[in-house]
Amino acid sequence: MDRLKSIFHHKQMELETYSEYNTADQDISIDPEYNFFSSFVINCNYFSYEQYGTNIKTKGKLSIIHFNSRSMYTNFGSIKEYLEQFSCQFSVIAISETWLNIDKGINFWLDGYEFRYMNRQNKLGGGVALFIHKSIQFNVVTHMTLAVDGIFECLTIEIKNEKQKNVIISCIYRTPSSSIDNFNCWVEKLFSSVNQKRLFICGDFNIDILNPTKLKSIDDFTDTMYSSSLYPTITKPSRITSHSATLIDNIFTNVMDGQVNSGLILCDITDHLPVFAIYDCDLQIKKDTVVTIAKRILNEETINAFNYSLAQQDWSPVYSESNADRAYDTFLDIFTFLYNKHCPVKEYCIKEKKTKSPWLTKGIMNACKKKNNLYKQFIKAKQKRRNRDIKHTKIS
């Protein structure tokens, strides 16, 4: 276990900087430790939403994205607008630090998704939520959905997959000041008994696994995850500020056969980058939702026919009425009959379509793109500085 842990923490940094600092006497192709991570860890990269759309294929795959919202009341609108920029919808959208409060009301929705959440019980803050696409069949796993005061909140669902094993997805938020040892005990209790299924555990763990020597409890956390065959798909900093870069948001999984593609999305809604994982599991989804709409047939032909009938109509029953109200009712009955005859209402079945917010104009989309490119430059500058620090550490 110590050997595997050491490999992960040191090899991931070497893999990130290998192409820049490679020397002639190194041969990465024959190193089994490098080859192990080349099919798993090295797939983790930073993506703009344009790069994600170009490089990541999601058809027939399970796609998971996690946001730390730092209050859905404040940032859910921004998250919703950002997601609308993607051409393909995610299968599951996980959100931590929802800060949901029953007194404020809980009225959040995404078109085409079902919403589930787990709040803290006795104080504000924290909380987790999942948006599950309506095309997916799932159940909430009640014994793995709970809030433990002062330690964490967890929401778990099980996705039904007819051709392969079912997939369990959990969203976790760990309270920053809580005992990591207590948290480790709960993680082992919740997930060790179900690791024969496909597991994806996403969330904000508030444990920086890029700095394993900082605290012994961080080592204990990685030991706990590894002992349940759970490994991180995110290996680059997820929270980057002007003075720090930490990896506290992650998606752990026990899928180790090269079927997972993962990364981080460059997005500045909060100071946590969204993280994602794509699992190639031949996911069988329900057929597209079909909705029925009623539409009146109005065109030049039907309107001309209606006008002709009005002109040819015998209106004597209207004129012969001495009571104005009855005369009006008779006129309206004739008029409505002719209108429905020549311009009938017909029902059509159409596939339910994804709708975008009307205020997301082309100009606003271009402004968002420019802002995200500037943020990407900031991330790159921080990464270059980090790589230089790694190189200098090795030399010294």
Secondary structure, DSSP 8 states (H G I E B T S, - for coil): -HHHHHHHHHHHHHHHHHHHH--TT--GGG-HHHHHHHTTGGG-EEE-HHHHHHH---TTSEEEEEEE-S-HHHHHHHHHHHHTTSSS--SEEEEE-----GGG------TTEEEEEE--SSSSS--EEEEEETTS-EEE-GGG-EEETTTEEEEEEEE--SSS--EEEEEEEE-TTS-HHHHHHHHHHHHGGGTTSEEEEEEE----TT-TTS-HHHHHHHHHHHHTT-EES--S-SEE-SS-EE--EEEEES--SS-EEEEEE---SSSS--EEEEE-S--------EEEEEEE--SHHHHHHHHHHHHH---HHHHT-SSHHHHHHHHHHHHHHHHHHHS-EEEEEEE------TT--HHHHHHHHHHHHHHHHHHHHHHHHHHHHHHHHHH-
